[in-house]
Amino acid sequence: MNLALWIIAIVLAVAFAGSGVMKLAVPKDKLVTAGQGWAQDVSPTNIRLIGRVELLGAVGLVLPAAVHIAPILVPLAAVGLALVMVGAIVVHARRKEPMNIVVNVVLISLAVFVALGRFGPYPFSS
């Protein structure tokens, strides 16, 4: 189970790091034309804020456990990213984008799995 938690945390970290970097590096208008229609409803400042949160969450899923410093941050990062996805579901529901909601639900499920595993029976030893 520990291996599964590591693999899922790494997969989530890669996904959120990529998403976060994209939101930080790509201008709003290019996000919209690249298929990120939700971005037209959000200010550039908020897009960058979401990108920062996703990037920090991605780092928090792996780095604390990898360097054995404050590993409690791993499940906290997972919870934080799940909450970001709850916000994403709200945005996509308002825009009537059901396929995006499915992706968000999958990401929430994986993040909750990591959080429950690391808060529960498979915590990192300090």
MMTF fields as JSON, N, C-alpha, C and O atoms, coordinates in Angstrom:
{
  "mmtfVersion": "1.0.0",
  "mmtfProducer": "UNKNOWN",
  "numBonds": 503,
  "numAtoms": 504,
  "numGroups": 126,
  "numChains": 1,
  "numModels": 1,
  "chainsPerModel": [1],
  "groupsPerChain": [126],
  "chainIdList": ["A"],
  "bondAtomList": [4, 2, 8, 6, 12, 10, 16, 14, 20, 18, 24, 22, 28, 26, 32, 30, 36, 34, 40, 38, 44, 42, 48, 46, 52, 50, 56, 54, 60, 58, 64, 62, 68, 66, 72, 70, 76, 74, 80, 78, 84, 82, 88, 86, 92, 90, 96, 94, 100, 98, 104, 102, 108, 106, 112, 110, 116, 114, 120, 118, 124, 122, 128, 126, 132, 130, 136, 134, 140, 138, 144, 142, 148, 146, 152, 150, 156, 154, 160, 158, 164, 162, 168, 166, 172, 170, 176, 174, 180, 178, 184, 182, 188, 186, 192, 190, 196, 194, 200, 198, 204, 202, 208, 206, 212, 210, 216, 214, 220, 218, 224, 222, 228, 226, 232, 230, 236, 234, 240, 238, 244, 242, 248, 246, 252, 250, 256, 254, 260, 258, 264, 262, 268, 266, 272, 270, 276, 274, 280, 278, 284, 282, 288, 286, 292, 290, 296, 294, 300, 298, 304, 302, 308, 306, 312, 310, 316, 314, 320, 318, 324, 322, 328, 326, 332, 330, 336, 334, 340, 338, 344, 342, 348, 346, 352, 350, 356, 354, 360, 358, 364, 362, 368, 366, 372, 370, 376, 374, 380, 378, 384, 382, 388, 386, 392, 390, 396, 394, 400, 398, 404, 402, 408, 406, 412, 410, 416, 414, 420, 418, 424, 422, 428, 426, 432, 430, 436, 434, 440, 438, 444, 442, 448, 446, 452, 450, 456, 454, 460, 458, 464, 462, 468, 466, 472, 470, 476, 474, 480, 478, 484, 482, 488, 486, 492, 490, 496, 494, 500, 498],
  "bondOrderList": [1, 1, 1, 1, 1, 1, 1, 1, 1, 1, 1, 1, 1, 1, 1, 1, 1, 1, 1, 1, 1, 1, 1, 1, 1, 1, 1, 1, 1, 1, 1, 1, 1, 1, 1, 1, 1, 1, 1, 1, 1, 1, 1, 1, 1, 1, 1, 1, 1, 1, 1, 1, 1, 1, 1, 1, 1, 1, 1, 1, 1, 1, 1, 1, 1, 1, 1, 1, 1, 1, 1, 1, 1, 1, 1, 1, 1, 1, 1, 1, 1, 1, 1, 1, 1, 1, 1, 1, 1, 1, 1, 1, 1, 1, 1, 1, 1, 1, 1, 1, 1, 1, 1, 1, 1, 1, 1, 1, 1, 1, 1, 1, 1, 1, 1, 1, 1, 1, 1, 1, 1, 1, 1, 1, 1],
  "groupList": [{"groupName": "MET", "atomNameList": ["N", "CA", "C", "O"], "elementList": ["N", "C", "C", "O"], "formalChargeList": [0, 0, 0, 0], "bondAtomList": [1, 0, 2, 1, 3, 2], "bondOrderList": [1, 1, 2], "singleLetterCode": "M", "chemCompType": "L-PEPTIDE LINKING"}, {"groupName": "ASN", "atomNameList": ["N", "CA", "C", "O"], "elementList": ["N", "C", "C", "O"], "formalChargeList": [0, 0, 0, 0], "bondAtomList": [1, 0, 2, 1, 3, 2], "bondOrderList": [1, 1, 2], "singleLetterCode": "N", "chemCompType": "L-PEPTIDE LINKING"}, {"groupName": "LEU", "atomNameList": ["N", "CA", "C", "O"], "elementList": ["N", "C", "C", "O"], "formalChargeList": [0, 0, 0, 0], "bondAtomList": [1, 0, 2, 1, 3, 2], "bondOrderList": [1, 1, 2], "singleLetterCode": "L", "chemCompType": "L-PEPTIDE LINKING"}, {"groupName": "ALA", "atomNameList": ["N", "CA", "C", "O"], "elementList": ["N", "C", "C", "O"], "formalChargeList": [0, 0, 0, 0], "bondAtomList": [1, 0, 2, 1, 3, 2], "bondOrderList": [1, 1, 2], "singleLetterCode": "A", "chemCompType": "L-PEPTIDE LINKING"}, {"groupName": "TRP", "atomNameList": ["N", "CA", "C", "O"], "elementList": ["N", "C", "C", "O"], "formalChargeList": [0, 0, 0, 0], "bondAtomList": [1, 0, 2, 1, 3, 2], "bondOrderList": [1, 1, 2], "singleLetterCode": "W", "chemCompType": "L-PEPTIDE LINKING"}, {"groupName": "ILE", "atomNameList": ["N", "CA", "C", "O"], "elementList": ["N", "C", "C", "O"], "formalChargeList": [0, 0, 0, 0], "bondAtomList": [1, 0, 2, 1, 3, 2], "bondOrderList": [1, 1, 2], "singleLetterCode": "I", "chemCompType": "L-PEPTIDE LINKING"}, {"groupName": "VAL", "atomNameList": ["N", "CA", "C", "O"], "elementList": ["N", "C", "C", "O"], "formalChargeList": [0, 0, 0, 0], "bondAtomList": [1, 0, 2, 1, 3, 2], "bondOrderList": [1, 1, 2], "singleLetterCode": "V", "chemCompType": "L-PEPTIDE LINKING"}, {"groupName": "PHE", "atomNameList": ["N", "CA", "C", "O"], "elementList": ["N", "C", "C", "O"], "formalChargeList": [0, 0, 0, 0], "bondAtomList": [1, 0, 2, 1, 3, 2], "bondOrderList": [1, 1, 2], "singleLetterCode": "F", "chemCompType": "L-PEPTIDE LINKING"}, {"groupName": "GLY", "atomNameList": ["N", "CA", "C", "O"], "elementList": ["N", "C", "C", "O"], "formalChargeList": [0, 0, 0, 0], "bondAtomList": [1, 0, 2, 1, 3, 2], "bondOrderList": [1, 1, 2], "singleLetterCode": "G", "chemCompType": "PEPTIDE LINKING"}, {"groupName": "SER", "atomNameList": ["N", "CA", "C", "O"], "elementList": ["N", "C", "C", "O"], "formalChargeList": [0, 0, 0, 0], "bondAtomList": [1, 0, 2, 1, 3, 2], "bondOrderList": [1, 1, 2], "singleLetterCode": "S", "chemCompType": "L-PEPTIDE LINKING"}, {"groupName": "LYS", "atomNameList": ["N", "CA", "C", "O"], "elementList": ["N", "C", "C", "O"], "formalChargeList": [0, 0, 0, 0], "bondAtomList": [1, 0, 2, 1, 3, 2], "bondOrderList": [1, 1, 2], "singleLetterCode": "K", "chemCompType": "L-PEPTIDE LINKING"}, {"groupName": "PRO", "atomNameList": ["N", "CA", "C", "O"], "elementList": ["N", "C", "C", "O"], "formalChargeList": [0, 0, 0, 0], "bondAtomList": [1, 0, 2, 1, 3, 2], "bondOrderList": [1, 1, 2], "singleLetterCode": "P", "chemCompType": "L-PEPTIDE LINKING"}, {"groupName": "ASP", "atomNameList": ["N", "CA", "C", "O"], "elementList": ["N", "C", "C", "O"], "formalChargeList": [0, 0, 0, 0], "bondAtomList": [1, 0, 2, 1, 3, 2], "bondOrderList": [1, 1, 2], "singleLetterCode": "D", "chemCompType": "L-PEPTIDE LINKING"}, {"groupName": "THR", "atomNameList": ["N", "CA", "C", "O"], "elementList": ["N", "C", "C", "O"], "formalChargeList": [0, 0, 0, 0], "bondAtomList": [1, 0, 2, 1, 3, 2], "bondOrderList": [1, 1, 2], "singleLetterCode": "T", "chemCompType": "L-PEPTIDE LINKING"}, {"groupName": "GLN", "atomNameList": ["N", "CA", "C", "O"], "elementList": ["N", "C", "C", "O"], "formalChargeList": [0, 0, 0, 0], "bondAtomList": [1, 0, 2, 1, 3, 2], "bondOrderList": [1, 1, 2], "singleLetterCode": "Q", "chemCompType": "L-PEPTIDE LINKING"}, {"groupName": "ARG", "atomNameList": ["N", "CA", "C", "O"], "elementList": ["N", "C", "C", "O"], "formalChargeList": [0, 0, 0, 0], "bondAtomList": [1, 0, 2, 1, 3, 2], "bondOrderList": [1, 1, 2], "singleLetterCode": "R", "chemCompType": "L-PEPTIDE LINKING"}, {"groupName": "GLU", "atomNameList": ["N", "CA", "C", "O"], "elementList": ["N", "C", "C", "O"], "formalChargeList": [0, 0, 0, 0], "bondAtomList": [1, 0, 2, 1, 3, 2], "bondOrderList": [1, 1, 2], "singleLetterCode": "E", "chemCompType": "L-PEPTIDE LINKING"}, {"groupName": "HIS", "atomNameList": ["N", "CA", "C", "O"], "elementList": ["N", "C", "C", "O"], "formalChargeList": [0, 0, 0, 0], "bondAtomList": [1, 0, 2, 1, 3, 2], "bondOrderList": [1, 1, 2], "singleLetterCode": "H", "chemCompType": "L-PEPTIDE LINKING"}, {"groupName": "TYR", "atomNameList": ["N", "CA", "C", "O"], "elementList": ["N", "C", "C", "O"], "formalChargeList": [0, 0, 0, 0], "bondAtomList": [1, 0, 2, 1, 3, 2], "bondOrderList": [1, 1, 2], "singleLetterCode": "Y", "chemCompType": "L-PEPTIDE LINKING"}],
  "groupTypeList": [0, 1, 2, 3, 2, 4, 5, 5, 3, 5, 6, 2, 3, 6, 3, 7, 3, 8, 9, 8, 6, 0, 10, 2, 3, 6, 11, 10, 12, 10, 2, 6, 13, 3, 8, 14, 8, 4, 3, 14, 12, 6, 9, 11, 13, 1, 5, 15, 2, 5, 8, 15, 6, 16, 2, 2, 8, 3, 6, 8, 2, 6, 2, 11, 3, 3, 6, 17, 5, 3, 11, 5, 2, 6, 11, 2, 3, 3, 6, 8, 2, 3, 2, 6, 0, 6, 8, 3, 5, 6, 6, 17, 3, 15, 15, 10, 16, 11, 0, 1, 5, 6, 6, 1, 6, 6, 2, 5, 9, 2, 3, 6, 7, 6, 3, 2, 8, 15, 7, 8, 11, 18, 11, 7, 9, 9],
  "groupIdList": [1, 2, 3, 4, 5, 6, 7, 8, 9, 10, 11, 12, 13, 14, 15, 16, 17, 18, 19, 20, 21, 22, 23, 24, 25, 26, 27, 28, 29, 30, 31, 32, 33, 34, 35, 36, 37, 38, 39, 40, 41, 42, 43, 44, 45, 46, 47, 48, 49, 50, 51, 52, 53, 54, 55, 56, 57, 58, 59, 60, 61, 62, 63, 64, 65, 66, 67, 68, 69, 70, 71, 72, 73, 74, 75, 76, 77, 78, 79, 80, 81, 82, 83, 84, 85, 86, 87, 88, 89, 90, 91, 92, 93, 94, 95, 96, 97, 98, 99, 100, 101, 102, 103, 104, 105, 106, 107, 108, 109, 110, 111, 112, 113, 114, 115, 116, 117, 118, 119, 120, 121, 122, 123, 124, 125, 126],
  "secStructList": [7, 2, 2, 2, 2, 2, 2, 2, 2, 2, 2, 2, 2, 2, 2, 2, 2, 2, 2, 2, 2, 2, 2, 2, 2, 1, 7, 2, 2, 2, 2, 2, 2, 6, 6, 7, 4, 4, 4, 4, 4, 1, 7, 2, 2, 2, 2, 2, 2, 2, 2, 2, 2, 2, 2, 2, 2, 2, 2, 2, 2, 2, 2, 2, 2, 2, 6, 6, 1, 7, 6, 6, 2, 2, 2, 2, 2, 2, 2, 2, 2, 2, 2, 2, 2, 2, 2, 2, 2, 2, 2, 2, 2, 2, 6, 6, 7, 2, 2, 2, 2, 2, 2, 2, 2, 2, 2, 2, 2, 2, 2, 2, 2, 2, 2, 2, 2, 2, 2, 6, 6, 1, 7, 7, 7, 7],
  "xCoordList": [0.828, 0.0, 0.868, 0.538, 1.986, 2.89, 3.354, 3.421, 3.676, 4.116, 3.001, 3.256, 1.782, 0.647, 0.462, 0.201, 0.597, 0.47, 1.564, 1.303, 2.781, 3.88, 3.607, 3.765, 3.2, 2.953, 1.852, 1.996, 0.76, -0.353, 0.06, -0.309, 0.813, 1.284, 2.172, 2.079, 3.027, 3.909, 3.102, 3.352, 2.14, 1.286, 0.533, 0.481, -0.045, -0.739, 0.22, -0.123, 1.415, 2.394, 2.755, 2.842, 2.963, 3.292, 2.127, 2.331, 0.913, -0.262, -0.455, -0.669, -0.382, -0.606, 0.561, 0.355, 1.774, 2.916, 2.778, 2.997, 2.419, 2.224, 1.114, 1.257, 0.017, -1.116, -0.754, -1.104, -0.052, 0.333, 1.302, 1.146, 2.303, 3.277, 2.582, 2.878, 1.66, 0.924, 0.165, 0.187, -0.496, -1.262, -0.354, -0.765, 0.87, 1.816, 2.507, 2.864, 2.701, 3.525, 2.743, 3.255, 1.512, 0.748, -0.236, -0.977, -0.252, -1.205, -2.658, -2.959, -3.535, -4.95, -5.565, -6.236, -5.349, -5.975, -5.507, -6.281, -4.253, -3.753, -4.298, -4.495, -4.542, -5.188, -6.575, -6.967, -7.309, -8.673, -8.646, -9.419, -7.754, -7.707, -7.159, -7.382, -6.446, -5.911, -6.923, -6.591, -8.152, -9.186, -9.513, -10.342, -8.883, -9.163, -10.209, -9.918, -11.417, -12.463, -12.803, -13.207, -12.645, -12.927, -12.115, -12.544, -10.949, -10.057, -10.679, -10.304, -11.616, -12.245, -13.125, -13.454, -13.511, -14.344, -13.533, -14.106, -12.207, -11.34, -10.303, -9.787, -10.004, -9.011, -7.617, -7.347, -6.729, -5.35, -4.673, -3.888, -4.978, -4.403, -4.846, -4.035, -6.121, -6.625, -6.101, -5.87, -5.915, -5.324, -3.921, -3.56, -3.135, -1.777, -1.815, -0.981, -2.773, -2.906, -3.205, -2.603, -4.125, -4.444, -3.201, -2.925, -2.461, -1.23, -0.223, 0.414, -0.072, 0.864, 0.422, 1.235, -0.871, -1.397, -1.188, -0.78, -1.467, -1.27, 0.201, 0.522, 1.08, 2.513, 3.008, 3.76, 2.588, 2.974, 2.408, 3.086, 1.175, 0.578, 1.33, 1.527, 1.751, 2.522, 3.827, 4.197, 4.515, 5.762, 5.474, 6.224, 4.39, 4.033, 3.643, 3.702, 3.245, 2.887, 4.101, 3.98, 5.271, 6.436, 7.633, 8.236, 7.971, 9.229, 9.354, 10.393, 8.348, 8.53, 8.873, 9.718, 8.223, 8.512, 9.857, 10.58, 10.193, 11.453, 12.668, 13.691, 12.558, 13.697, 13.527, 14.367, 12.442, 12.18, 12.098, 12.557, 11.51, 11.289, 9.799, 9.255, 9.151, 7.724, 6.854, 6.1, 6.941, 6.144, 4.634, 3.862, 4.206, 2.776, 2.227, 1.017, 3.118, 2.682, 2.133, 1.369, 2.507, 2.027, 0.504, -0.143, -0.099, -1.56, -2.237, -3.334, -1.598, -2.175, -2.191, -3.161, -1.123, -1.088, -2.168, -2.817, -2.361, -3.398, -4.787, -5.608, -5.044, -6.334, -6.482, -7.547, -5.433, -5.484, -5.778, -6.579, -5.14, -5.39, -6.796, -7.415, -7.303, -8.69, -9.649, -10.639, -9.355, -10.206, -10.125, -11.128, -8.95, -8.816, -9.705, -10.347, -9.741, -10.567, -12.061, -12.866, -12.436, -13.84, -14.202, -15.267, -13.316, -13.539, -13.618, -14.44, -12.77, -12.793, -14.119, -14.653, -14.646, -15.941, -17.031, -17.887, -17.004, -17.999, -17.915, -18.934, -16.704, -16.519, -17.009, -17.741, -16.618, -17.014, -18.511, -19.114, -19.115, -20.566, -21.309, -22.286, -20.847, -21.482, -21.355, -22.242, -20.251, -20.005, -20.576, -20.457, -21.193, -21.771, -20.709, -20.866, -19.619, -18.51, -18.35, -17.441, -19.238, -19.253, -17.971, -17.59, -17.305, -16.081, -14.98, -14.2, -14.912, -13.928, -14.252, -13.351, -15.537, -15.941, -15.483, -15.042, -15.585, -15.14, -13.652, -13.241, -12.854, -11.413, -11.188, -10.363, -11.923, -11.778, -12.15, -11.488, -13.194, -13.612, -12.536, -12.271, -11.925, -10.836, -9.671, -9.115, -9.298, -8.188, -8.514, -7.654, -9.752, -10.161, -10.042, -9.517, -10.523, -10.486, -9.055, -8.786, -8.151, -6.747, -6.137, -5.403, -6.445, -5.904, -6.446, -5.704, -7.721, -8.313, -7.701, -7.472, -7.441, -6.781, -5.42, -5.084, -4.643, -3.33, -3.498, -2.794, -4.426, -4.624, -5.036, -4.473, -6.008, -6.468, -5.372, -5.213, -4.629, -3.547, -2.446, -1.925, -2.087, -0.98, -1.417, -0.605, -2.669, -3.175, -3.476, -3.377, -3.843, -4.317, -3.264, -2.268, -3.477, -2.638, -1.217, -0.394, -0.912, 0.411, 1.102, 1.559, 1.188, 1.874, 3.385, 3.916, 4.048, 5.511, 5.982, 5.42, 6.999, 7.539, 8.425, 9.202, 8.303, 9.045, 10.46, 11.225],
  "yCoordList": [-1.196, 0.0, 1.254, 2.252, 1.191, 2.332, 2.685, 3.861, 1.662, 1.897, 2.542, 3.464, 2.068, 2.653, 4.12, 4.956, 4.43, 5.823, 6.692, 7.818, 6.173, 6.917, 7.151, 8.264, 6.098, 6.218, 7.224, 8.078, 7.136, 8.067, 9.488, 10.427, 9.665, 11.002, 11.578, 12.766, 10.755, 11.237, 11.577, 12.599, 10.731, 11.017, 12.336, 13.175, 12.508, 13.762, 14.945, 16.005, 14.768, 15.858, 16.275, 17.467, 15.312, 15.632, 16.367, 17.364, 15.873, 16.5, 17.927, 18.841, 18.12, 19.455, 20.392, 21.593, 19.871, 20.724, 21.219, 22.399, 20.333, 20.74, 21.757, 22.748, 21.511, 22.433, 23.778, 24.831, 23.735, 24.97, 25.8, 27.016, 25.148, 25.869, 26.48, 27.612, 25.736, 26.268, 27.538, 28.524, 27.517, 28.689, 29.87, 31.023, 29.59, 30.663, 31.198, 32.375, 30.357, 30.74, 31.182, 31.946, 30.71, 30.981, 32.117, 32.084, 33.126, 34.233, 33.747, 32.732, 34.493, 34.129, 33.863, 32.848, 34.75, 34.582, 33.297, 32.654, 32.927, 31.689, 30.457, 29.413, 30.573, 29.471, 29.215, 28.07, 30.299, 30.176, 29.537, 28.619, 30.02, 29.461, 28.033, 27.295, 27.642, 26.277, 25.306, 24.153, 25.765, 24.87, 25.015, 24.272, 25.95, 26.195, 27.314, 28.404, 27.032, 28.038, 28.686, 29.848, 27.952, 28.482, 29.738, 30.596, 29.857, 30.984, 32.319, 33.355, 32.312, 33.578, 34.131, 35.318, 33.274, 33.708, 34.078, 34.43, 34.003, 34.198, 35.267, 35.314, 36.117, 37.172, 36.565, 35.489, 37.257, 36.763, 36.574, 35.643, 37.453, 37.326, 36.021, 35.321, 35.697, 34.455, 33.219, 32.183, 33.323, 32.199, 31.919, 30.766, 32.972, 32.794, 32.272, 31.452, 32.739, 32.25, 30.749, 29.997, 30.325, 28.897, 28.12, 27.041, 28.667, 28.014, 27.86, 26.814, 28.898, 28.82, 27.764, 26.983, 27.752, 26.773, 25.35, 24.463, 25.134, 23.807, 23.402, 22.254, 24.324, 24.02, 23.723, 22.772, 24.528, 24.269, 22.936, 22.189, 22.651, 21.371, 20.196, 19.173, 20.345, 19.285, 19.023, 17.872, 20.086, 19.945, 19.301, 18.438, 19.723, 19.207, 17.741, 17.095, 17.209, 15.791, 14.869, 13.711, 15.38, 14.503, 14.951, 14.142, 16.213, 16.686, 16.446, 15.948, 16.775, 16.581, 15.137, 14.9, 14.19, 12.784, 12.366, 11.582, 12.885, 12.498, 12.964, 12.279, 14.127, 14.662, 14.457, 14.893, 13.793, 13.478, 14.726, 14.729, 15.776, 17.004, 17.32, 17.569, 17.311, 17.628, 16.79, 17.353, 15.467, 14.632, 14.764, 14.304, 15.376, 15.635, 16.546, 16.602, 17.256, 18.136, 17.36, 17.914, 16.098, 15.309, 15.161, 15.534, 14.637, 14.543, 15.911, 16.067, 16.894, 18.245, 18.803, 19.444, 18.562, 18.997, 18.282, 18.889, 17.002, 16.244, 16.814, 16.941, 17.154, 17.764, 19.113, 19.42, 19.912, 21.219, 21.1, 21.865, 20.154, 19.977, 19.443, 19.795, 18.606, 18.146, 19.329, 19.397, 20.255, 21.447, 22.336, 22.921, 22.438, 23.191, 22.556, 23.262, 21.234, 20.548, 20.715, 20.707, 20.864, 21.17, 22.515, 22.659, 23.49, 24.783, 24.646, 25.297, 23.805, 23.588, 22.967, 23.309, 22.059, 21.453, 22.517, 22.5, 23.43, 24.511, 25.325, 25.612, 25.694, 26.488, 25.708, 26.252, 24.451, 23.659, 23.359, 23.263, 23.21, 22.99, 24.226, 24.12, 25.39, 26.633, 26.793, 27.348, 26.306, 26.423, 25.232, 25.168, 24.296, 23.099, 22.333, 22.073, 21.981, 21.24, 19.892, 19.726, 18.936, 17.686, 16.858, 16.208, 16.859, 16.058, 16.593, 15.816, 17.897, 18.468, 18.086, 17.872, 18.002, 17.6, 16.167, 15.862, 15.303, 13.915, 13.881, 13.157, 14.663, 14.726, 15.218, 14.666, 16.254, 16.789, 15.759, 15.668, 14.988, 13.959, 12.876, 12.388, 12.504, 11.516, 12.062, 11.355, 13.323, 13.925, 14.035, 13.789, 14.404, 14.453, 13.061, 12.914, 12.061, 10.694, 10.256, 9.665, 10.542, 10.172, 10.954, 10.396, 12.247, 13.072, 12.617, 12.572, 12.285, 11.805, 10.453, 10.196, 9.604, 8.325, 8.553, 7.896, 9.482, 9.797, 10.375, 9.975, 11.311, 11.94, 10.91, 10.877, 10.079, 9.068, 8.055, 7.639, 7.665, 6.71, 7.274, 6.584, 8.536, 9.134, 9.662, 9.708, 10.058, 10.418, 9.161, 9.165, 8.086, 6.88, 5.811, 6.019, 4.653, 3.485, 3.513, 2.682, 4.443, 4.444, 5.798, 6.33, 6.363, 7.659, 7.47, 6.374, 8.557, 8.525, 8.624, 9.39, 7.867, 8.003, 9.234, 9.49, 9.987, 11.248, 11.013, 11.965],
  "zCoordList": [0.0, 0.0, 0.0, -0.641, 0.73, 0.758, -0.653, -1.013, -1.454, -2.831, -3.652, -4.426, -3.489, -4.217, -3.841, -4.705, -2.563, -2.122, -2.735, -3.157, -2.783, -3.412, -4.898, -5.399, -5.591, -7.036, -7.309, -8.184, -6.576, -6.798, -6.442, -7.147, -5.372, -5.008, -6.103, -6.415, -6.684, -7.755, -9.003, -9.642, -9.354, -10.514, -10.308, -11.207, -9.123, -8.817, -8.866, -9.391, -8.323, -8.314, -9.733, -10.025, -10.61, -12.002, -12.665, -13.357, -12.453, -13.06, -12.562, -13.359, -11.256, -10.706, -10.981, -11.158, -11.022, -11.363, -12.797, -13.071, -13.702, -15.094, -15.242, -15.959, -14.568, -14.615, -13.997, -14.53, -12.873, -12.195, -13.012, -13.121, -13.586, -14.415, -15.625, -16.007, -16.227, -17.371, -16.983, -17.719, -15.843, -15.413, -15.088, -15.215, -14.672, -14.364, -15.613, -15.661, -16.617, -17.763, -18.994, -19.813, -19.131, -20.351, -20.097, -19.114, -20.974, -20.804, -20.885, -21.515, -20.238, -20.145, -21.513, -21.696, -22.471, -23.787, -24.473, -25.183, -24.264, -24.866, -24.144, -24.765, -22.84, -22.124, -22.705, -22.93, -22.945, -23.474, -24.856, -25.131, -25.736, -27.091, -27.108, -28.067, -26.056, -25.964, -25.362, -25.088, -25.155, -24.659, -23.188, -22.663, -22.521, -21.106, -21.002, -20.509, -21.468, -21.535, -20.21, -20.172, -19.127, -17.793, -17.52, -16.748, -18.143, -17.86, -18.254, -17.707, -19.186, -19.563, -18.449, -18.451, -17.491, -16.369, -15.131, -14.099, -15.222, -14.06, -14.394, -15.511, -13.428, -13.663, -13.81, -13.276, -14.536, -14.656, -13.296, -13.113, -12.351, -11.011, -10.359, -9.752, -10.482, -9.884, -10.609, -9.985, -11.915, -12.656, -12.127, -11.893, -11.941, -11.408, -9.971, -9.588, -9.181, -7.807, -7.793, -7.026, -8.634, -8.735, -9.163, -8.637, -10.11, -10.555, -9.437, -9.31, -8.624, -7.491, -6.481, -5.985, -6.185, -5.224, -5.754, -5.004, -7.038, -7.616, -7.584, -7.278, -7.894, -7.885, -6.47, -6.259, -5.513, -4.119, -3.624, -2.919, -3.998, -3.619, -4.223, -3.567, -5.475, -6.135, -5.396, -5.164, -5.03, -4.272, -2.916, -2.459, -2.282, -0.965, -0.949, 0.097, -2.094, -2.164, -2.095, -1.695, -2.484, -2.618, -1.781, -1.077, -1.855, -1.267, 0.239, 0.674, 1.056, 2.503, 2.878, 3.741, 2.236, 2.545, 1.974, 2.588, 0.799, 0.159, 0.955, 0.988, 1.595, 2.357, 3.865, 4.653, 4.26, 5.673, 6.548, 7.691, 6.0, 6.769, 6.709, 5.633, 7.847, 7.971, 7.031, 6.237, 7.103, 6.206, 6.408, 5.567, 7.497, 7.697, 6.602, 6.383, 5.919, 4.834, 3.638, 2.847, 3.492, 2.349, 2.375, 1.396, 3.444, 3.423, 3.447, 2.91, 4.059, 4.04, 2.62, 2.215, 1.864, 0.464, -0.338, -1.19, -0.07, -0.776, -0.491, -1.399, 0.761, 1.121, 0.427, -0.109, 0.433, -0.225, -1.709, -2.246, -2.375, -3.808, -4.064, -5.068, -3.179, -3.317, -3.214, -3.944, -2.311, -2.177, -3.413, -3.823, -4.004, -5.259, -6.327, -7.105, -6.361, -7.352, -7.072, -8.003, -5.815, -5.502, -6.132, -6.731, -5.993, -6.645, -8.154, -8.798, -8.718, -10.168, -10.603, -11.658, -9.791, -10.115, -10.151, -11.035, -9.208, -9.185, -10.473, -11.101, -10.86, -12.084, -13.3, -14.127, -13.417, -14.586, -14.587, -15.656, -13.421, -13.362, -13.85, -14.591, -13.435, -13.896, -15.405, -16.053, -15.961, -17.398, -18.178, -19.402, -17.46, -18.089, -18.89, -20.083, -18.188, -18.79, -18.065, -17.251, -18.367, -17.599, -17.709, -16.735, -18.839, -18.958, -18.048, -17.497, -17.89, -16.97, -15.529, -14.718, -15.219, -13.868, -13.587, -12.479, -14.574, -14.4, -14.045, -13.138, -14.758, -14.472, -13.041, -12.312, -12.646, -11.289, -10.229, -9.196, -10.475, -9.518, -9.395, -8.297, -10.504, -10.458, -9.642, -8.802, -9.885, -9.14, -7.65, -6.805, -7.332, -5.92, -5.295, -4.191, -5.994, -5.459, -5.166, -4.12, -6.074, -5.864, -4.703, -3.887, -4.635, -3.547, -2.193, -1.211, -2.135, -0.88, -0.492, 0.689, -1.465, -1.197, -0.539, 0.446, -1.085, -0.505, 0.899, 1.825, 1.054, 2.365, 3.418, 4.512, 3.09, 4.053, 4.365, 5.513, 3.359, 3.582, 4.456, 5.333, 4.219, 4.972, 6.336, 7.26, 6.481, 7.811, 8.623, 9.85, 7.926, 8.588, 8.756, 9.448, 8.121, 8.428, 7.859, 8.242, 6.959, 6.335, 6.437, 5.425, 7.631, 7.761, 7.611, 7.787, 7.285, 7.274, 8.712, 9.495, 9.071, 10.425, 10.472, 9.552, 11.543, 11.664, 12.11, 12.263]
}
